[in-house]
Amino acid sequence: MMNRAHVPVLKDEILGLLEPGPGRRFVDGTFGFGGHSEALLDAGADVLGLDLDTEAVAACRRISTDRPRLHCQQCSFRDLVVAVRQEGWDAVDGVLLDLGVSSRQLDDPDKGFSYRADGPLDLRFDQGRGEPAHVLLGTVDEVELARILFEYGEERGSRRLARAIKLADQDEPVRTTTRLADVVRDTLPASAPINAILSRVFQALRIAVNDELRALEEALAATIAVVRPGGRIAVISYHSLEDRRVKQWLARERRDCLCPPEVPVCRCGHAATLRPITRRAVTAGDQEVATNPRARSARLRAAEVLPSAAKERS
Ligand SMILES: C[S@@+](CC[C@H](N)C(=O)[O-])C[C@H]1O[C@@H](n2cnc3c(N)ncnc32)[C@H](O)[C@@H]1O
């Protein structure tokens, strides 16, 4: 049985957009607790659940023993095409990406996602590959760390923080969440919005460690290769860096020509591959936000794959 306490964000909206039903196949690229997958399975669909997180995939495999229409793989959604082929499926009717961190991951101090609990400064979705954040802090220089904090955390005090973190790390490696939080706190004036700044610092390091923005861009591009014409793609983002990329991708893929405006005749030959089906981002209503605070920042965008995508694929 899935985790009944977990309420997936914008579930009804996702079901309305993806239109699951018997004989239809979907990839849930961010399985997590399996909340969205469960809803798709309940509607009769087949689901391939992907996640980088070992525990999420273990849960998926446990659940699949009772629900044979659920398939599971531990991999990144950036490897969507390989994952679908590995299942022996040639195409799917839809892909869902519910980006970011699950509440279970946030609550697990061993993952290091939260400055609120003491744990190793890790921040990887898959702790079996790549380097944890404390190794990154030791290897990047101050300029690169400032770039990470500015670009991925949109943190305006990035240079000052980077200097303080690097100095502290040289003194004694910053290996834990609480040490990093203390270094940040000690650098800021008492009047600074400390929790907001800590959230941005941890978000920035998480994005860097997991190469999240590139993974998202690769996954979006891959959806066009695996979703059949008429099939749908839905993405839930939780911060503007992700949502901006989704929005720009939709704006590009709905267009027939990607040549710069000064080019009089199209040379690129690009044909539109998508028809956006959400005019602007769908957000959670007051009632959902009241029961599930995580839904507050959710922004859902969706599109339908056009028949011309087949030509762009080949
Ligand atoms: C917000 S949770 C998903 C919650 C899920 N929709 C549910 O209802 O339970 C996001 C999940 O995406 C996973 N994740 C993050 N980046 C990933 C990636 N590149 N590939 C696959 N899974 C990823 C995380 O490990 C986490 O379990």
The ligand as an SDF file (V2000), in Angstrom:
LIG
                    3D

 27 29  0  0  0  0  0  0  0  0999 V2000
    8.4480   16.2110   -5.0620 C   0  0  0  0  0  0  0  0  0  0  0  0
    9.0510   14.5820   -5.0020 S   0  0  0  0  0  0  0  0  0  0  0  0
    7.8610   13.6930   -5.9490 C   0  0  0  0  0  0  0  0  0  0  0  0
    6.6420   13.3280   -5.1670 C   0  0  0  0  0  0  0  0  0  0  0  0
    5.7140   12.4120   -5.9350 C   0  0  0  0  0  0  0  0  0  0  0  0
    5.1090   13.0510   -7.0700 N   0  0  0  0  0  0  0  0  0  0  0  0
    4.6450   11.8700   -5.0270 C   0  0  0  0  0  0  0  0  0  0  0  0
    3.4530   12.1530   -5.2360 O   0  0  0  0  0  0  0  0  0  0  0  0
    4.9790   11.1680   -4.0870 O   0  0  0  0  0  0  0  0  0  0  0  0
   10.3920   14.6440   -6.1140 C   0  0  0  0  0  0  0  0  0  0  0  0
   11.1220   13.3330   -6.3060 C   0  0  0  0  0  0  0  0  0  0  0  0
   11.9190   13.4800   -7.4740 O   0  0  0  0  0  0  0  0  0  0  0  0
   13.1240   12.7930   -7.2820 C   0  0  0  0  0  0  0  0  0  0  0  0
   14.0950   13.3600   -8.2340 N   0  0  0  0  0  0  0  0  0  0  0  0
   14.7040   14.5480   -8.1890 C   0  0  0  0  0  0  0  0  0  0  0  0
   15.4860   14.7090   -9.2760 N   0  0  0  0  0  0  0  0  0  0  0  0
   15.3550   13.5960  -10.0130 C   0  0  0  0  0  0  0  0  0  0  0  0
   15.9000   13.1740  -11.2590 C   0  0  0  0  0  0  0  0  0  0  0  0
   16.7640   13.9170  -11.9560 N   0  0  0  0  0  0  0  0  0  0  0  0
   15.5240   11.9710  -11.7400 N   0  0  0  0  0  0  0  0  0  0  0  0
   14.6480   11.1810  -11.0530 C   0  0  0  0  0  0  0  0  0  0  0  0
   14.1140   11.5320   -9.8530 N   0  0  0  0  0  0  0  0  0  0  0  0
   14.4640   12.7260   -9.3590 C   0  0  0  0  0  0  0  0  0  0  0  0
   13.4540   13.0110   -5.8450 C   0  0  0  0  0  0  0  0  0  0  0  0
   14.3190   12.0080   -5.3720 O   0  0  0  0  0  0  0  0  0  0  0  0
   12.0640   12.9490   -5.1870 C   0  0  0  0  0  0  0  0  0  0  0  0
   11.7750   11.6460   -4.7460 O   0  0  0  0  0  0  0  0  0  0  0  0
  1  2  1  0
  2  3  1  0
  2 10  1  0
  3  4  1  0
  4  5  1  0
  5  6  1  0
  5  7  1  0
  7  8  2  0
  7  9  1  0
 10 11  1  0
 11 12  1  0
 11 26  1  0
 12 13  1  0
 13 14  1  0
 13 24  1  0
 14 15  1  0
 14 23  1  0
 15 16  2  0
 16 17  1  0
 17 18  1  0
 17 23  2  0
 18 19  1  0
 18 20  2  0
 20 21  1  0
 21 22  2  0
 22 23  1  0
 24 25  1  0
 24 26  1  0
 26 27  1  0
M  CHG  2   2   1   9  -1
M  END
$$$$
